[in-house]
Amino acid sequence: MDRDEARKMKEQLTTFARELAEKHGIVATPRSPSAQSESDAADAVRAPTLALGLVPQEDGGFGIAVRYRLGVPRARSIVRKVSAEIGPDADIRRTGRIRPVSELGPRPPAPTSQADGDTDRRRPLRPGISIGHVGVTAGTLGAFVTRAVPGDGHLYALSNYHVLAGSPEARPGDVVLQPGPADGGLAPGDRIGELTQVVDLDSAEPSYTDAAIARLDRVPVSFEYPVGRVMKTARALGGEIVGKVGRTTATTRGRVTAIELDDVIVGYEDLGALSFDDQIEIESLDDGPFSRGGDSGALVYREDGVAIGLLFAGSESGGRSGKGLTYANPIDQVLEILDVELARDQAHPFG
C-alpha cells in the first residue's frame, strides 16, 4: 500500500477495533475514576485496546502497525480480528505497559552509579546531560531553543513536561537544576534556569507532545551533538536509522519501526493514563534498549544530524532485543506547539 492507502485503512480499522471492543464489553477507560493510580493507568483496557500506525516496508510501501499492551484474552481476540482484516501487511507487536521514560520509568530505574550517560555537573551545558525540576528525579536536556518573540534574546532548554515540571503543581518560575536532583543537583548552587512553559496534558482528549522549556540563566552552553550541531528538522518517514544522547544510556542507535501511531496509552504517576496520537516508535539496533529511565527529553536525530523527535516514553517489551520500544513526539509538532525553534545562532551571551 502507498501512504494514503495505509492511512485510510488505519482510519477504518480504528473504527472497527472500537466496535469490537464495545461488543466485548470493554468499556473501562483511563479517564474513569477507577483508573487514577499509575498501576491502574498502566493496566487500563479501553476501546480500541490497541494502537494503530504505519510501518515502512522494503518495497517502499506501508503496512499497518498493530500494537497491544496487555495479553488478556479479550485484547488478543480483537488483535486477531483486526489483523485478519489487514492480511499480510499487518505488523503485530505486544509492547507491555508504556510509561514515561523518566527516572521512574518502565525499566528498572538507573541510579547515578549505573548510568552510562552524563550525570555529573556540566558547564558548559550540552545536550544529553542530566537535568530536572527541583522536585523531580532526573531526565535529559534535549536541545537548546529560542522563541520567535521580538526582544526575547533568551536561550531555553527543551525537555519533557515530566522532566522540567513533573506535576500539575509545577509553576513557571520554578527552579530547574543541572544535574537533576536524583544525580545530586541542589538549589541554589546547581540552578541553571527556571521553568517557563509546559504543554498541557489533558486526559479528556488525545495528546501529541510531552514537552516543556526552561529559560536559562547566564550559563555557558555547547550546541554540539555526536553528529555535530543539530539545526534542521524533518518528519519521520519510517525506517530511518536514528540516534540520541541521553542521561542514562548515553549514545544509542535505533531504527524507526512505526510512524503516525495513534492511541498510544502512557501511564503517568500523577496524571493517570493518557492517550497520544501521531507518535514515532523506535527499536534499538544495539544489544540493549534504545532508552531507559532518565533518558526522557532526549532529542532523536537521523544519522545526517536532522532532528525528528523528542523522546518521552518506553514500553516494557518489544523490539529486536526484547527489552522495550521507545516512543517519541514528532519534533516539528513539539516546536510548533511551544512556538520555538532549534537555536541557530550563538546569540546566547555565554554560548
Buried (B, 14 or more C-beta within 10 A) or exposed (E): BEBEEBBEBBEEBBEBBBEBBEEBEBEBBBBBEEBBEBEBBBBBBBBBBBBBBBBBBEEEBBBBBBBBBBEEEBBBBBBEEBBEEBEEBBBBBBBBBBBBBBBBBBBEBBBBEEBBBBBEBBEBBBBBBBBBBBBBBBBBBBBBBBBEEEEEEBBBBBBBBBBBBBBEEBEEEBBBBBBBBBBBBEEEEBBBBBBBBBBEBEBEEBBBBBBBBBBBEEBBBBBEBBBEBBBEBBEBEBBBEBBBBBBBBBBBBBBBBBBBBBBBBBBBBEBBBBBBBBBBBBBBBBEBBBBBBBBBBBBBBBEEBBBBBBBBBBBBBBBBBEBBBBBBBBBBBBBEBBEBBBBEEEEBEBB
